[in-house]
Amino acid sequence: MKKVALVILALTLALPLAAETWKSVSIMDSSCSAKKDVVANPDSHTRSCALKCAKSGYGAIVDGKFVKFDAKGSDMAKEALNKSDKKDHLRATVSGELKDGVIHVSSLSLD
């Protein structure tokens, strides 16, 4: 019985984490995520500010908290922001895996 339990545990740990999708989440740069007023009202955060602070990377406000994207996700967010003509209300649908407090982004599109 112990061997069966160990095999099941090993298989469970070997399987990749299931991808999640976050719809209509606010995206912002990591620098501005440290500002309480910006996190409290993320729709007021401007595209121009987000692009100025691109070096800090990007993330999303999930359940009222900033969650950083991995490098690939930050690149995807920057590309989407560069192509957009939105001034603020930077909302996106993000798919990926949340692992160790970072979203490993597989897809991102501005809403």
Backbone as a chain_set.jsonl record, in Angstrom:
{"seq": "MKKVALVILALTLALPLAAETWKSVSIMDSSCSAKKDVVANPDSHTRSCALKCAKSGYGAIVDGKFVKFDAKGSDMAKEALNKSDKKDHLRATVSGELKDGVIHVSSLSLD", "coords": {"N": [[0.82, -1.191, 0.0], [1.961, 1.221, 0.767], [3.824, 1.556, -1.273], [2.187, 1.988, -3.485], [0.993, 4.412, -2.791], [3.27, 6.04, -2.758], [4.012, 5.928, -5.464], [1.789, 7.153, -6.659], [1.998, 9.695, -5.503], [4.501, 10.487, -6.571], [3.876, 10.572, -9.32], [1.941, 12.569, -9.322], [3.438, 14.797, -8.536], [5.113, 14.972, -10.703], [3.535, 15.742, -12.824], [2.662, 18.511, -14.882], [1.696, 21.761, -13.683], [-1.68, 22.833, -13.764], [-2.863, 25.018, -16.259], [-4.033, 28.328, -15.775], [-6.561, 30.831, -16.288], [-6.842, 34.264, -16.22], [-9.201, 36.664, -16.359], [-9.821, 39.907, -17.622], [-8.003, 41.322, -15.959], [-6.138, 43.886, -14.357], [-3.211, 45.177, -15.744], [0.112, 46.154, -14.967], [3.216, 47.933, -14.529], [6.016, 46.744, -12.601], [7.296, 48.655, -10.999], [5.373, 50.666, -10.423], [3.603, 49.138, -9.038], [4.282, 49.164, -6.427], [3.15, 51.343, -5.346], [0.6, 52.216, -3.282], [-1.761, 53.673, -3.873], [-1.976, 53.397, -6.634], [-2.304, 50.641, -6.987], [-4.691, 50.376, -5.624], [-6.423, 51.689, -7.324], [-6.215, 50.608, -10.109], [-7.122, 51.035, -12.749], [-6.663, 53.654, -13.324], [-4.036, 53.849, -13.902], [-1.717, 54.747, -16.325], [-1.045, 53.993, -19.792], [1.202, 55.205, -20.912], [2.813, 55.624, -18.651], [3.208, 52.975, -17.839], [4.734, 52.049, -19.987], [6.999, 53.668, -19.767], [8.137, 52.639, -17.49], [8.964, 50.105, -18.17], [11.304, 48.574, -17.862], [11.231, 47.511, -15.312], [9.615, 45.349, -15.454], [6.492, 43.498, -15.771], [3.189, 42.794, -14.454], [0.134, 41.517, -12.992], [-2.888, 42.633, -11.391], [-4.247, 40.612, -9.162], [-6.886, 39.447, -7.387], [-6.746, 41.784, -5.819], [-4.038, 42.058, -5.328], [-0.685, 42.567, -6.457], [0.799, 40.514, -8.867], [3.664, 39.299, -10.182], [4.802, 38.888, -13.592], [6.544, 36.328, -15.422], [9.659, 36.564, -17.311], [9.041, 36.151, -20.029], [6.294, 36.731, -20.029], [6.369, 39.426, -19.282], [7.606, 40.492, -21.532], [5.607, 39.953, -23.425], [3.531, 41.531, -22.431], [4.634, 44.099, -22.694], [4.884, 44.233, -25.488], [2.165, 44.082, -26.227], [1.202, 46.444, -25.043], [2.672, 48.348, -26.475], [1.507, 48.089, -28.985], [-1.051, 48.925, -28.535], [-3.623, 51.487, -28.377], [-4.785, 52.405, -26.161], [-5.299, 54.606, -23.42], [-5.538, 54.329, -20.668], [-7.009, 52.119, -18.201], [-5.922, 49.473, -18.409], [-6.47, 46.508, -19.108], [-6.375, 42.943, -19.243], [-6.531, 39.614, -20.623], [-5.098, 36.866, -19.288], [-3.246, 33.932, -19.569], [-1.724, 31.151, -18.008], [0.629, 29.678, -15.697], [0.576, 29.832, -12.202], [3.232, 29.992, -10.207], [5.258, 29.726, -7.449], [4.632, 32.361, -6.7], [4.772, 33.8, -9.046], [3.485, 34.555, -12.242], [3.697, 32.437, -14.87], [3.54, 33.14, -17.973], [1.562, 32.065, -20.69], [-0.09, 33.056, -22.629], [-1.27, 36.316, -23.544], [-3.527, 38.921, -23.866], [-4.645, 42.164, -24.53], [-7.664, 43.502, -23.285]], "CA": [[0.0, 0.0, 0.0], [2.844, 2.385, 0.812], [4.431, 1.728, -2.589], [1.172, 2.577, -4.362], [0.871, 5.811, -2.394], [4.479, 6.731, -3.209], [3.935, 6.041, -6.921], [0.783, 8.185, -6.941], [2.598, 10.976, -5.12], [5.533, 10.809, -7.548], [3.209, 10.946, -10.567], [1.279, 13.854, -9.096], [4.46, 15.834, -8.525], [5.726, 15.044, -12.025], [2.615, 16.351, -13.772], [2.739, 19.977, -14.879], [0.58, 22.463, -13.067], [-2.727, 23.191, -14.726], [-2.889, 26.432, -16.645], [-5.178, 29.119, -15.317], [-6.828, 32.028, -17.074], [-7.339, 35.411, -15.462], [-9.878, 37.531, -17.32], [-10.013, 41.32, -17.315], [-7.157, 41.761, -14.848], [-5.352, 45.083, -14.641], [-1.77, 44.947, -15.823], [0.919, 47.347, -14.687], [4.639, 47.682, -14.335], [6.384, 46.407, -11.225], [7.646, 49.87, -10.238], [4.158, 51.327, -9.93], [2.857, 48.228, -8.157], [4.669, 49.472, -5.051], [2.375, 52.511, -4.915], [-0.71, 51.752, -2.805], [-2.863, 54.346, -4.559], [-2.077, 52.847, -7.983], [-2.884, 49.297, -6.849], [-6.079, 50.548, -5.192], [-7.198, 52.156, -8.471], [-5.339, 50.273, -11.236], [-7.62, 51.532, -14.03], [-6.149, 55.005, -13.549], [-2.64, 53.732, -14.326], [-1.695, 55.04, -17.76], [-0.205, 53.227, -20.704], [2.495, 55.897, -21.047], [3.587, 55.336, -17.44], [3.589, 51.565, -17.894], [5.816, 51.897, -20.962], [8.198, 54.325, -19.221], [8.69, 51.794, -16.425], [9.024, 48.743, -18.714], [12.484, 47.841, -17.374], [10.937, 46.834, -14.045], [8.799, 44.163, -15.72], [5.048, 43.667, -15.646], [2.401, 41.81, -13.724], [-1.305, 41.762, -12.975], [-3.552, 42.726, -10.097], [-5.083, 39.427, -8.99], [-7.498, 39.483, -6.052], [-6.298, 42.965, -5.089], [-2.595, 42.035, -5.088], [0.151, 42.515, -7.651], [1.515, 39.262, -9.1], [4.632, 39.549, -11.254], [4.922, 37.963, -14.712], [7.891, 35.887, -15.765], [10.27, 37.404, -18.35], [8.263, 35.997, -21.264], [5.052, 37.473, -19.829], [6.685, 40.861, -19.322], [7.824, 40.831, -22.944], [4.302, 39.914, -24.085], [2.785, 42.703, -21.967], [5.234, 45.278, -23.322], [4.506, 44.21, -26.908], [0.735, 44.418, -26.314], [1.058, 47.862, -24.718], [3.208, 49.12, -27.601], [0.556, 48.013, -30.101], [-2.345, 49.458, -28.117], [-3.811, 52.935, -28.345], [-5.484, 52.729, -24.915], [-4.602, 55.556, -22.564], [-5.587, 53.764, -19.323], [-7.841, 50.912, -18.125], [-5.082, 48.455, -19.041], [-6.962, 45.203, -18.679], [-5.964, 41.879, -20.148], [-6.805, 38.215, -20.315], [-3.782, 36.253, -19.154], [-3.242, 32.496, -19.287], [-0.417, 30.655, -17.601], [0.704, 28.946, -14.438], [1.051, 30.575, -11.037], [4.2, 29.128, -9.532], [6.148, 30.463, -6.554], [4.263, 33.765, -6.662], [5.004, 34.417, -10.355], [2.676, 33.982, -13.313], [4.456, 32.018, -16.048], [2.526, 33.475, -18.966], [1.559, 31.359, -21.975], [-0.732, 33.976, -23.57], [-1.725, 37.574, -22.965], [-4.13, 39.838, -24.832], [-5.341, 43.297, -23.923], [-9.115, 43.469, -23.494]], "C": [[0.867, 1.26, 0.0], [3.475, 2.644, -0.547], [3.456, 2.386, -3.56], [1.03, 4.068, -4.057], [2.08, 6.617, -2.864], [4.479, 6.922, -4.732], [2.94, 7.125, -7.312], [1.333, 9.564, -6.619], [3.646, 11.404, -6.15], [4.923, 11.248, -8.877], [2.547, 12.312, -10.452], [2.292, 14.994, -9.145], [5.1, 16.01, -9.901], [4.829, 15.72, -13.048], [2.746, 17.866, -13.733], [1.514, 20.571, -14.199], [-0.437, 22.834, -14.132], [-2.685, 24.688, -15.006], [-4.158, 27.079, -16.119], [-5.362, 30.278, -16.28], [-7.432, 33.077, -16.171], [-7.918, 36.376, -16.475], [-10.036, 38.934, -16.762], [-9.253, 41.766, -16.06], [-6.374, 42.997, -15.284], [-3.885, 44.698, -14.714], [-1.058, 46.267, -15.573], [2.361, 46.931, -14.52], [4.919, 47.447, -12.857], [6.706, 47.632, -10.38], [6.404, 50.505, -9.619], [3.338, 50.43, -9.005], [3.196, 48.46, -6.686], [3.888, 50.657, -4.486], [0.957, 52.067, -4.553], [-1.871, 52.38, -3.559], [-3.054, 53.805, -5.981], [-2.715, 51.449, -7.935], [-4.352, 49.386, -6.437], [-6.984, 50.981, -6.34], [-6.398, 51.883, -9.755], [-5.823, 50.788, -12.585], [-7.143, 52.947, -14.332], [-4.692, 54.988, -14.019], [-2.573, 53.851, -15.843], [-0.73, 54.145, -18.532], [1.179, 53.871, -20.827], [3.382, 55.647, -19.833], [4.091, 53.896, -17.469], [4.736, 51.337, -18.872], [7.109, 52.549, -20.485], [8.914, 53.416, -18.227], [8.869, 50.339, -16.872], [10.193, 47.923, -18.172], [12.204, 47.06, -16.099], [10.143, 45.548, -14.245], [7.334, 44.454, -15.462], [4.43, 42.554, -14.82], [0.948, 42.21, -13.769], [-1.796, 41.893, -11.543], [-4.544, 41.562, -10.027], [-5.579, 39.422, -7.548], [-6.935, 40.612, -5.189], [-4.808, 43.029, -4.811], [-1.851, 41.938, -6.411], [0.883, 41.183, -7.71], [2.373, 39.459, -10.341], [4.55, 38.473, -12.341], [6.368, 37.487, -14.817], [8.413, 36.768, -16.906], [9.481, 37.343, -19.658], [6.964, 36.802, -21.173], [5.267, 38.972, -19.869], [6.916, 41.317, -20.755], [6.5, 40.886, -23.699], [3.475, 41.141, -23.701], [3.324, 43.97, -22.63], [4.839, 45.357, -24.797], [3.037, 44.612, -27.086], [0.503, 45.897, -26.029], [1.569, 48.746, -25.851], [2.241, 49.154, -28.775], [-0.778, 48.687, -29.798], [-2.399, 50.978, -28.248], [-4.596, 53.356, -27.096], [-4.643, 53.694, -24.092], [-4.511, 55.041, -21.122], [-6.534, 52.563, -19.347], [-7.138, 49.752, -18.841], [-5.46, 47.076, -18.51], [-6.624, 44.159, -19.73], [-6.534, 40.546, -19.689], [-5.452, 37.521, -20.388], [-3.962, 34.772, -18.851], [-1.826, 32.079, -18.932], [-0.516, 29.887, -16.305], [1.233, 29.869, -13.342], [1.952, 29.639, -10.248], [5.158, 29.997, -8.729], [5.9, 31.967, -6.602], [4.482, 34.521, -7.953], [4.088, 33.744, -11.366], [3.592, 33.714, -14.502], [3.476, 32.056, -17.212], [2.685, 32.636, -20.237], [0.855, 32.197, -23.043], [-1.231, 35.198, -22.827], [-2.332, 38.41, -24.091], [-4.847, 40.947, -24.071], [-6.824, 43.198, -24.255], [-9.583, 44.741, -24.146]], "O": [[0.555, 2.24, -0.676], [3.649, 3.796, -0.945], [3.845, 3.235, -4.362], [0.957, 4.888, -4.973], [1.931, 7.751, -3.318], [4.901, 7.968, -5.226], [3.218, 7.93, -8.201], [1.146, 10.502, -7.395], [3.672, 12.566, -6.555], [5.405, 12.198, -9.494], [2.595, 13.114, -11.385], [2.023, 16.04, -9.736], [5.58, 17.097, -10.222], [5.326, 16.227, -14.053], [2.923, 18.444, -12.66], [0.446, 19.961, -14.15], [-0.076, 23.116, -15.275], [-2.495, 25.505, -14.104], [-5.212, 26.449, -16.034], [-4.437, 30.659, -16.998], [-8.399, 32.825, -15.452], [-7.205, 36.857, -17.356], [-10.342, 39.122, -15.584], [-9.786, 42.488, -15.217], [-5.998, 43.124, -16.449], [-3.378, 43.981, -13.852], [-1.552, 47.341, -15.917], [2.685, 45.751, -14.39], [4.171, 47.886, -11.984], [6.425, 47.651, -9.182], [6.392, 50.838, -8.434], [2.475, 50.914, -8.272], [2.473, 48.001, -5.801], [3.957, 50.939, -3.29], [0.208, 51.6, -5.41], [-2.857, 51.705, -3.856], [-4.18, 53.761, -6.476], [-3.571, 51.128, -8.76], [-5.165, 48.562, -6.854], [-8.177, 50.679, -6.337], [-5.954, 52.822, -10.415], [-5.01, 50.964, -13.492], [-7.213, 53.392, -15.477], [-4.178, 56.005, -14.483], [-3.281, 53.146, -16.561], [0.248, 53.624, -17.995], [2.197, 53.179, -20.843], [4.591, 55.473, -19.983], [5.253, 53.628, -17.164], [5.617, 50.517, -18.612], [8.197, 52.045, -20.764], [10.142, 53.423, -18.136], [8.918, 49.439, -16.034], [10.082, 46.704, -18.037], [12.863, 46.055, -15.83], [10.011, 44.747, -13.32], [6.98, 45.535, -14.99], [5.053, 41.532, -14.533], [0.567, 43.129, -14.494], [-1.209, 41.344, -10.611], [-5.547, 41.538, -10.741], [-4.785, 39.395, -6.608], [-6.68, 40.434, -3.998], [-4.347, 43.947, -4.133], [-2.321, 41.311, -7.36], [1.509, 40.766, -6.736], [1.86, 39.752, -11.421], [4.269, 37.308, -12.06], [7.293, 38.159, -14.359], [7.685, 37.624, -17.409], [9.279, 38.364, -20.315], [6.58, 37.475, -22.129], [4.45, 39.709, -20.422], [6.476, 42.397, -21.148], [6.296, 41.775, -24.525], [2.796, 41.724, -24.546], [2.55, 44.817, -23.076], [4.497, 46.431, -25.293], [2.705, 45.386, -27.984], [-0.306, 46.537, -26.701], [0.968, 49.776, -26.154], [2.169, 50.156, -29.487], [-1.547, 48.985, -30.712], [-1.374, 51.66, -28.232], [-5.019, 54.506, -26.979], [-3.416, 53.601, -24.074], [-3.52, 55.289, -20.436], [-6.829, 52.043, -20.422], [-7.691, 49.138, -19.753], [-4.839, 46.557, -17.583], [-6.588, 44.439, -20.928], [-6.955, 40.377, -18.545], [-4.756, 37.578, -21.402], [-4.745, 34.403, -17.975], [-0.854, 32.592, -19.487], [-1.601, 29.496, -15.873], [2.211, 30.591, -13.537], [1.505, 28.634, -9.697], [5.792, 30.901, -9.274], [6.843, 32.758, -6.552], [4.393, 35.749, -7.974], [3.928, 32.524, -11.357], [4.184, 34.633, -15.068], [2.688, 31.131, -17.413], [3.78, 32.51, -20.786], [1.16, 32.07, -24.229], [-1.569, 35.135, -21.645], [-1.718, 38.582, -25.144], [-5.559, 40.697, -23.099], [-7.194, 42.852, -25.377], [-10.776, 44.901, -24.403]]}, "num_chains": 1, "name": "protein.A"}
